[in-house]
Amino acid sequence: MTHGNDEDPLGALANVSMALPDPLRGSGRLFLGAPSEDAFEQLRQIAERTDRVFDVYDPDRILAIHVHKDDVVGFLGQVRQDLSSVALEDTKALFKSGTDEPTLGDFPRADSLKNFLIFARGKWLAEIMREERLVVHFQPIVYASDTGRVYGHEALARGRSRTGDLIAPMRMLSAARDAGSLSSLDGKVHERAIQMLATSRAEGALFLNITPSTVVDAHFEAERHRQLADTYDVAPERIVFEITESEKLTDSDQLVRSLDAGRAQGFRLALDDLGAGFSNMNLIHRVRPDIVKLDMDLTRNIHEDAYKSVIAEKIIEIAQSLDIATVAEGVEKPEELEWVRSRGVEFVQGFLTGHPEELPRDTVDISSAE
């Protein structure tokens, strides 16, 4: 959880200019000096594939990518995805505003592309948060036996560009992970979600996504979440920390201790994406969650797939025997809903029963969600 001090990575990035336009909306050229012909060609291909205008400086193996407003961050995101970690480390990067050529005085500001990328994307995320462009949407989780009844909502982070377009959550999560600021992002989303739930006066549970690295981060304090719940008059037992397994665990002992502290404050725990990714069944006995969520890839077309059916049935059987509630994610078809309902799954979540919306609500009309 962010405390707004100098230890907050995003807070620090928001106040540093380095070699970037401030606040990342200037026009200019991003000079990239490749360490090899292969890396140079790969950068050229990325620029061409993303329809970038660029200048070539031979034989120095330098590309000058023309960028405007926020698209320096968009281009860097593509580079991060396509370029190897070695090439990112060895490529030099320098941003120069306008159309002027670099001078000798500019070159000391050049840094590795890896560091430049981390800084730029982290600062971009910090500005989204500082300028109040971080928004939260709510997807209903409904009773499988009666899909018109809402059990609760999952809070989903979204961002908005300066032109008002929605920014996909994975872009923000990736930037936060690069900048080492997942806990800052999670904390901002959680506070906004609790506040909006209170304002809406909707009933039911609030599922807050939280990564393992956030839980073990020094900035995370269950007591701080309790203070937020008290401030906005939301009963702690309505708040469910949903542990997302998008990353491998590095300190499971600290994770369990931190989650136990959350439970001691009255919060409940859920394990997300069971049956996919790095999901570890051992976490069930270590975390002892109140709720488990079946991964959407497992739920998708489960009524037609014998392998998925067997895996899901075993997870449901374990959960039922341990008195753990189950949520089936990604339900999009009536046949999927009927399958999980017939196996005793208590709750469902997916486009069939409700898309993410700007405000939580107490009822769902399934016919309008199809």
Disulfide bonds with the S-S distance in Angstrom:
none
